[in-house]
Amino acid sequence: MEATDRPAAWRTMPTEHARTRPKDATRDLLRDGYTWADAARARAADPAARALPVRLLGRPALLVRGAEAVRFFYDGTLLRREGAVPLAVRLPLFGRGAVHGLDDGPHHRRKELFLRATEPRRRAGLVAAADAGWARAVAAGGPLDVHATAVRVHGRAVQRWAGIELPEAELDRRAAGLAQVVDGFGVPGPAWVQALRARRESEAWALELIGRTRLDAVRAGRAPDELSVLELVAGHRGEDGQLLPGHTAAVELLNLLRPTVAVSWFAAFAALALHEHPGWARRLREEAAGRATAVGGPEATAFAHEVRRLFPFVPLLAARARRPLEWGGHRLEAGQRVVLDVHGTNTDPWEWERAGEFDPARFLGTGAGAAANLVPQGGGDVAAGHRCPGEEVTVAVLAVAAAHLASRDWRTDPAGLRYDLHRMPTRPQGGPVLEPLA
């Protein structure tokens, strides 16, 4: 279907700034971080813009936001992912040859691996492991650095879930490496170099795991649901029927481990939200007590959704036009980048009531968390498109973390709750560190 056959909302008239060539904004993006997109729209005197022409990396691009933009962005007949994410981000964060940069048949075949790995039965085991880890951490009774604790708890849980059996100290070391990958992928300078180094070390380790697993004949003849996640990755075959190259399998193993470690950033923001909204802390505590479990509480789940909506993590996502087309009154050439403003969509005042307020109640009820303008981990269809297949894992693990953090009264230094919107990714600078009240 041609662009002119698309819904009228997708074909608004070009504004004046669409006919002028903007200056390259790459340095502005690196400097301004999560505030860049709003600043760009403000400079164009169009703060409500659904689509805004920009220049990034010396090339024209279209910055988009909102529910209609999400539908456009995830229309695989119009946009592709191959080569969309700049190498400087793609290399440390995802690795070479990852599912994130595939399209069509190769993407669908690779995505099957992730869907199988995160099916409900497997997902429940990971959430249970995170639940047990948080229970131990909170019961320890001493000061608790939320981010560091989350990296350790989530890192141990996801590696054991994958079938990786190592001493706890080694599990913690590998989790710290994955956290370093996340921490530095969007920060020019030493943090980026450290992220790339951590990526290479993690890939070497994962490649060794894949190699050992492929030599293990015990796996032969077992049904897929009897295999560990590590075994699933090691045995996955591409469209050609061949095993994935060892390095590619290692990359995808890390892409199954890293996102659960990355939930640690949201856990730190959950601690901030609990501190600032003690009423919700009481609600989560009472819910867990009434259900006799921290797992799966509707209010804790709504709380997790609101943390993911309001607090910044993924700033932007990128795709490229498959062919010349038009959206929002702007012409796109084949290969031109489309950049989805993720944080701007999650907090868009033209689409969310009281967009800047923390209110988990907005996610209570039928269909909670399914809104098209809630895209902290992408949008569209999880099976057929590029939406993150681990999103339900993220929500469940984050809800568990929030419920456990709400189970006690804490004090914390307010200075440790500050976070820098110019750094990508960002989190509360002090951990935050929580000290239990007697």
C-alpha positions as CSV (number, residue, x, y, z in Angstrom):
1,M,0.0,0.0,0.0
2,E,1.4,3.4,-1.0
3,A,2.0,6.1,1.6
4,T,-0.9,8.1,0.0
5,D,-3.3,5.2,0.9
6,R,-2.3,5.4,4.6
7,P,-4.7,7.0,7.2
8,A,-5.1,10.8,6.9
9,A,-3.4,11.4,10.3
10,W,-0.2,10.1,8.6
11,R,-0.4,12.7,5.8
12,T,-0.4,16.1,7.5
13,M,0.8,19.1,5.6
14,P,4.5,19.9,5.9
15,T,5.3,22.7,8.3
16,E,7.7,25.5,7.5
17,H,10.6,23.8,9.2
18,A,10.1,20.8,6.8
19,R,11.4,23.0,3.9
20,T,14.5,24.2,5.6
21,R,17.7,22.1,6.0
22,P,18.5,21.7,9.7
23,K,22.0,21.7,11.0
24,D,23.5,18.4,12.1
25,A,22.3,17.5,15.5
26,T,24.6,14.7,16.4
27,R,26.7,16.7,18.9
28,D,23.5,18.2,20.4
29,L,22.1,14.7,21.0
30,L,25.3,13.5,22.7
31,R,25.3,16.7,24.8
32,D,21.6,16.9,25.7
33,G,20.7,13.2,26.0
34,Y,17.1,12.6,26.9
35,T,16.3,16.4,26.5
36,W,17.5,16.6,22.9
37,A,14.2,15.7,21.2
38,D,12.1,18.2,23.1
39,A,14.8,20.8,22.5
40,A,14.8,20.1,18.8
41,R,11.1,20.5,18.6
42,A,11.2,23.7,20.7
43,R,13.9,25.2,18.3
44,A,11.6,24.4,15.4
45,A,8.8,26.3,17.3
46,D,6.6,23.1,17.1
47,P,6.7,21.4,20.5
48,A,3.7,19.2,19.6
49,A,5.3,17.9,16.4
50,R,4.6,14.3,15.5
51,A,7.4,14.4,12.9
52,L,10.4,16.7,12.7
53,P,13.2,16.6,10.1
54,V,16.6,16.5,11.6
55,R,20.2,15.7,10.6
56,L,22.1,13.0,12.4
57,L,25.5,11.7,11.5
58,G,25.6,14.0,8.5
59,R,22.4,12.6,7.0
60,P,18.7,13.7,7.0
61,A,16.5,11.8,9.4
62,L,12.9,12.1,10.6
63,L,12.3,12.3,14.3
64,V,8.9,10.9,15.2
65,R,6.8,10.3,18.4
66,G,3.3,9.3,19.5
67,A,1.0,6.3,18.9
68,E,0.6,6.8,15.2
69,A,4.4,7.2,14.8
70,V,4.8,3.9,16.7
71,R,2.5,2.1,14.2
72,F,4.4,3.6,11.3
73,F,7.8,2.8,12.9
74,Y,6.8,-0.9,13.3
75,D,5.3,-1.3,9.8
76,G,7.8,-3.8,8.4
77,T,6.6,-3.2,4.8
78,L,7.8,0.5,5.1
79,L,10.8,0.4,7.3
80,R,13.7,-2.0,7.9
81,R,16.2,-2.4,10.7
82,E,19.3,-3.4,8.8
83,G,22.0,-0.8,9.3
84,A,19.7,1.6,11.2
85,V,21.4,1.7,14.6
86,P,24.7,3.5,14.3
87,L,27.7,1.2,14.7
88,A,29.0,3.1,17.7
89,V,25.9,2.1,19.6
90,R,25.1,-1.2,17.9
91,L,28.6,-2.7,18.5
92,P,28.8,-2.4,22.3
93,L,25.2,-2.8,23.1
94,F,23.9,-5.6,20.7
95,G,27.0,-7.0,19.1
96,R,27.6,-7.9,15.4
97,G,25.0,-9.9,13.7
98,A,22.3,-9.6,16.4
99,V,18.6,-10.1,15.8
100,H,18.0,-6.3,16.2
101,G,19.5,-5.6,12.8
102,L,17.7,-8.4,10.9
103,D,14.6,-8.1,8.7
104,D,12.0,-10.4,7.1
105,G,12.7,-14.2,7.0
106,P,16.1,-14.1,8.8
107,H,14.6,-11.9,11.5
108,H,11.5,-14.1,12.0
109,R,13.7,-17.3,12.2
110,R,16.0,-15.7,14.7
111,K,13.1,-14.3,16.7
112,E,11.8,-17.8,17.2
113,L,14.8,-18.5,19.4
114,F,13.9,-15.5,21.7
115,L,10.2,-16.4,21.8
116,R,11.0,-20.0,22.8
117,A,13.5,-18.9,25.4
118,T,11.0,-16.5,27.0
119,E,7.8,-18.6,26.8
120,P,5.7,-18.5,30.0
121,R,7.1,-21.7,31.6
122,R,10.7,-20.5,31.3
123,R,9.8,-17.0,32.2
124,A,8.3,-18.1,35.5
125,G,11.5,-19.8,36.5
126,L,13.5,-16.6,36.0
127,V,11.0,-14.5,38.0
128,A,11.0,-17.0,40.8
129,A,14.8,-16.8,41.0
130,A,14.8,-13.0,41.1
131,D,12.1,-13.2,43.8
132,A,14.3,-15.4,46.0
133,G,17.3,-13.2,45.4
134,W,15.5,-10.0,46.4
135,A,14.0,-11.7,49.4
136,R,17.5,-12.6,50.6
137,A,19.0,-9.2,49.9
138,V,16.2,-7.3,51.7
139,A,16.3,-9.7,54.7
140,A,20.0,-9.2,55.1
141,G,19.2,-6.0,57.0
142,G,22.1,-3.8,56.2
143,P,22.4,-0.8,53.9
144,L,21.3,-1.7,50.4
145,D,22.6,-0.2,47.2
146,V,19.7,-0.8,45.0
147,H,21.4,-0.7,41.6
148,A,24.4,-2.8,42.7
149,T,22.0,-5.3,44.4
150,A,19.8,-5.5,41.3
151,V,22.8,-6.2,39.1
152,R,23.9,-9.0,41.4
153,V,20.4,-10.5,42.0
154,H,19.2,-10.2,38.4
155,G,22.6,-11.3,37.0
156,R,22.6,-14.5,39.1
157,A,19.0,-15.2,38.3
158,V,19.3,-14.9,34.6
159,Q,22.5,-16.8,34.2
160,R,21.1,-19.7,36.3
161,W,17.9,-19.5,34.3
162,A,19.9,-19.9,31.2
163,G,21.6,-23.0,32.5
164,I,25.0,-21.4,33.3
165,E,26.3,-23.0,36.5
166,L,29.2,-21.1,38.0
167,P,30.3,-20.0,41.5
168,E,28.4,-17.0,42.7
169,A,31.6,-14.8,42.5
170,E,31.9,-15.7,38.8
171,L,28.2,-15.1,38.2
172,D,28.6,-11.7,39.8
173,R,31.7,-10.8,37.7
174,R,29.8,-11.7,34.5
175,A,26.8,-9.7,35.6
176,A,29.0,-6.7,36.3
177,G,30.4,-7.0,32.8
178,L,27.0,-6.9,31.2
179,A,26.0,-4.0,33.4
180,Q,29.1,-2.1,32.1
181,V,28.0,-2.8,28.5
182,V,24.7,-1.1,29.3
183,D,26.2,1.7,31.3
184,G,28.5,3.0,28.6
185,F,26.9,2.4,25.2
186,G,25.6,5.9,24.9
187,V,28.4,7.9,26.7
188,P,31.2,9.1,24.5
189,G,34.6,8.8,26.2
190,P,36.0,6.4,28.7
191,A,32.6,4.8,29.6
192,W,32.1,3.9,26.0
193,V,35.6,2.3,25.8
194,Q,34.9,0.4,28.9
195,A,31.6,-0.8,27.5
196,L,33.3,-2.0,24.3
197,R,35.9,-3.8,26.4
198,A,33.3,-5.4,28.5
199,R,31.4,-6.5,25.3
200,R,34.5,-8.2,24.0
201,E,35.2,-10.0,27.2
202,S,31.6,-11.1,27.5
203,E,31.5,-12.4,24.0
204,A,34.7,-14.4,24.5
205,W,33.1,-16.0,27.5
206,A,29.8,-16.6,25.8
207,L,31.6,-18.2,22.8
208,E,33.4,-20.6,25.1
209,L,30.0,-21.5,26.6
210,I,28.5,-22.1,23.2
211,G,31.5,-24.2,22.1
212,R,31.4,-26.4,25.2
213,T,27.6,-26.9,24.9
214,R,27.8,-27.9,21.2
215,L,30.3,-30.6,22.2
216,D,27.9,-31.9,24.8
217,A,26.3,-35.0,23.3
218,V,23.9,-35.3,26.2
219,R,21.6,-32.8,24.5
220,A,21.0,-35.2,21.5
221,G,17.5,-36.5,21.3
222,R,15.9,-34.2,23.9
223,A,12.8,-32.2,23.2
224,P,13.2,-28.4,22.9
225,D,11.3,-27.8,26.2
226,E,13.8,-30.0,28.0
227,L,16.7,-27.9,26.9
228,S,18.3,-25.1,28.8
229,V,18.3,-21.6,27.3
230,L,22.0,-22.0,26.7
231,E,21.3,-25.3,24.8
232,L,18.6,-23.6,22.8
233,V,21.0,-20.9,21.6
234,A,23.8,-23.3,20.9
235,G,21.5,-25.5,18.8
236,H,19.5,-22.9,17.0
237,R,19.6,-23.0,13.2
238,G,19.1,-20.3,10.7
239,E,17.0,-20.2,7.6
240,D,19.7,-22.3,5.8
241,G,19.3,-25.1,8.3
242,Q,22.8,-24.6,9.6
243,L,23.8,-23.8,13.2
244,L,24.4,-20.1,13.8
245,P,28.1,-19.2,13.6
246,G,29.7,-19.5,17.0
247,H,30.2,-15.8,17.4
248,T,26.6,-15.0,16.4
249,A,25.3,-17.6,18.9
250,A,27.4,-16.0,21.6
251,V,26.1,-12.5,20.7
252,E,22.5,-13.8,21.0
253,L,23.2,-15.6,24.3
254,L,24.3,-12.2,25.7
255,N,21.2,-10.6,24.2
256,L,19.1,-13.0,26.3
257,L,21.2,-12.3,29.5
258,R,21.9,-8.5,29.2
259,P,18.3,-7.2,29.3
260,T,17.5,-8.8,32.7
261,V,20.7,-7.2,34.1
262,A,19.5,-3.9,32.5
263,V,16.3,-4.1,34.6
264,S,18.6,-2.9,37.4
265,W,18.3,0.7,36.0
266,F,14.6,0.5,36.4
267,A,14.9,-1.0,39.9
268,A,16.9,2.1,40.9
269,F,14.1,4.3,39.6
270,A,11.6,2.1,41.4
271,A,13.4,2.9,44.7
272,L,13.2,6.6,43.9
273,A,9.5,6.3,43.2
274,L,8.8,4.4,46.4
275,H,10.6,7.1,48.4
276,E,8.7,9.9,46.7
277,H,5.3,8.1,46.9
278,P,5.0,6.4,50.3
279,G,1.4,5.7,49.7
280,W,2.3,3.4,46.8
281,A,5.0,1.8,49.0
282,R,2.2,0.9,51.5
283,R,0.0,-0.4,48.8
284,L,2.7,-2.7,47.4
285,R,3.5,-3.9,50.9
286,E,-0.1,-4.7,51.7
287,E,-0.6,-6.4,48.4
288,A,2.3,-8.7,48.8
289,A,1.3,-9.5,52.4
290,G,-2.2,-10.2,51.4
291,R,-1.2,-12.5,48.5
292,A,1.7,-14.1,50.5
293,T,4.0,-13.5,47.5
294,A,5.8,-10.7,45.9
295,V,5.3,-12.2,42.4
296,G,2.5,-11.1,40.1
297,G,0.7,-8.5,42.2
298,P,-1.6,-6.3,40.0
299,E,-0.6,-3.2,41.8
300,A,3.1,-4.0,41.7
301,T,2.8,-4.7,38.0
302,A,1.1,-1.4,37.4
303,F,3.8,0.3,39.5
304,A,6.4,-1.4,37.2
305,H,4.7,-0.2,34.1
306,E,4.6,3.4,35.4
307,V,8.3,3.3,36.3
308,R,9.0,2.1,32.8
309,R,6.8,4.9,31.3
310,L,8.0,7.9,33.3
311,F,11.6,7.3,33.9
312,P,14.2,7.4,31.1
313,F,16.1,4.4,29.8
314,V,16.0,3.8,26.0
315,P,16.1,7.3,24.5
316,L,15.6,6.5,20.8
317,L,15.1,3.7,18.3
318,A,16.1,3.8,14.6
319,A,14.9,2.3,11.4
320,R,15.4,3.0,7.7
321,A,12.9,3.6,4.9
322,R,12.7,0.6,2.6
323,R,11.7,2.9,-0.4
324,P,10.7,6.5,-1.0
325,L,7.6,7.3,1.1
326,E,5.8,10.0,3.0
327,W,4.8,10.2,6.6
328,G,3.5,13.2,8.6
329,G,3.8,15.4,5.5
330,H,7.5,14.7,5.1
331,R,9.1,12.9,2.3
332,L,11.6,10.1,3.1
333,E,14.1,8.8,0.6
334,A,15.0,5.1,0.5
335,G,17.5,4.3,3.2
336,Q,16.7,7.5,5.2
337,R,16.6,7.1,9.0
338,V,13.4,7.3,11.0
339,V,14.1,7.9,14.7
340,L,11.5,7.1,17.2
341,D,11.5,9.3,20.3
342,V,10.9,6.6,22.9
343,H,11.1,8.7,26.0
344,G,9.1,11.5,24.3
345,T,6.4,9.0,23.3
346,N,6.2,7.5,26.8
347,T,5.8,11.0,28.4
348,D,4.0,12.8,25.5
349,P,1.6,15.4,27.1
350,W,-0.6,15.3,24.0
351,E,-1.3,11.6,24.5
352,W,-1.0,10.9,28.2
353,E,-3.2,12.6,30.9
354,R,-1.0,14.1,33.5
355,A,2.0,12.8,31.6
356,G,4.6,14.2,34.0
357,E,2.9,12.7,37.1
358,F,3.8,9.3,38.6
359,D,0.5,7.5,38.8
360,P,0.6,3.6,38.5
361,A,-3.3,3.6,38.8
362,R,-3.4,4.4,35.1
363,F,-2.2,0.8,34.4
364,L,-4.7,-0.9,36.7
365,G,-7.4,-2.9,34.8
366,T,-7.9,-4.7,31.6
367,G,-5.2,-4.2,29.0
368,A,-2.8,-2.6,31.4
369,G,0.5,-2.0,29.7
370,A,-0.7,-2.6,26.2
371,A,-1.1,1.0,25.0
372,A,0.5,1.8,21.7
373,N,2.2,4.8,23.2
374,L,3.9,2.8,25.9
375,V,7.2,1.8,24.2
376,P,10.0,1.6,26.7
377,Q,11.0,-1.7,25.0
378,G,9.6,-1.0,21.6
379,G,6.1,-1.4,20.0
380,G,4.3,-3.4,17.5
381,D,3.7,-7.2,17.6
382,V,6.2,-9.1,19.7
383,A,6.1,-12.3,17.5
384,A,6.0,-10.8,14.0
385,G,7.9,-7.5,14.6
386,H,10.8,-6.0,16.6
387,R,9.2,-5.5,20.0
388,C,11.4,-6.9,22.7
389,P,10.3,-10.5,23.5
390,G,11.6,-10.1,27.1
391,E,9.3,-7.3,27.9
392,E,7.1,-9.4,30.1
393,V,10.2,-10.7,31.9
394,T,11.2,-7.1,32.6
395,V,7.8,-6.1,33.9
396,A,7.6,-9.2,36.2
397,V,11.2,-8.9,37.5
398,L,10.7,-5.1,38.1
399,A,7.4,-5.7,39.9
400,V,9.1,-8.3,42.2
401,A,12.0,-5.8,43.0
402,A,9.5,-3.0,43.8
403,A,7.4,-5.3,46.0
404,H,10.5,-6.4,48.0
405,L,11.8,-2.8,48.3
406,A,8.4,-1.8,49.6
407,S,8.4,-4.5,52.2
408,R,10.5,-2.4,54.6
409,D,10.8,1.2,55.7
410,W,14.0,2.8,54.6
411,R,15.8,6.1,54.8
412,T,18.0,7.5,52.1
413,D,20.1,10.6,51.3
414,P,17.9,12.6,48.9
415,A,21.1,13.7,47.0
416,G,21.5,10.1,45.9
417,L,18.1,10.2,44.1
418,R,19.3,12.8,41.6
419,Y,19.8,11.7,38.0
420,D,21.2,13.4,34.9
421,L,18.9,13.7,31.9
422,H,21.9,14.5,29.7
423,R,23.5,11.1,30.3
424,M,22.3,8.0,28.3
425,P,21.5,5.8,30.1
426,T,20.9,7.5,33.4
427,R,19.9,6.4,36.9
428,P,19.9,7.8,40.4
429,Q,23.5,8.8,41.0
430,G,23.7,7.4,44.6
431,G,22.4,3.9,43.9
432,P,20.3,4.9,45.7
433,V,21.5,3.5,49.0
434,L,18.7,2.5,51.4
435,E,19.2,2.1,55.1
436,P,16.6,0.2,57.0
437,L,14.7,1.9,59.8
438,A,14.5,0.1,63.1
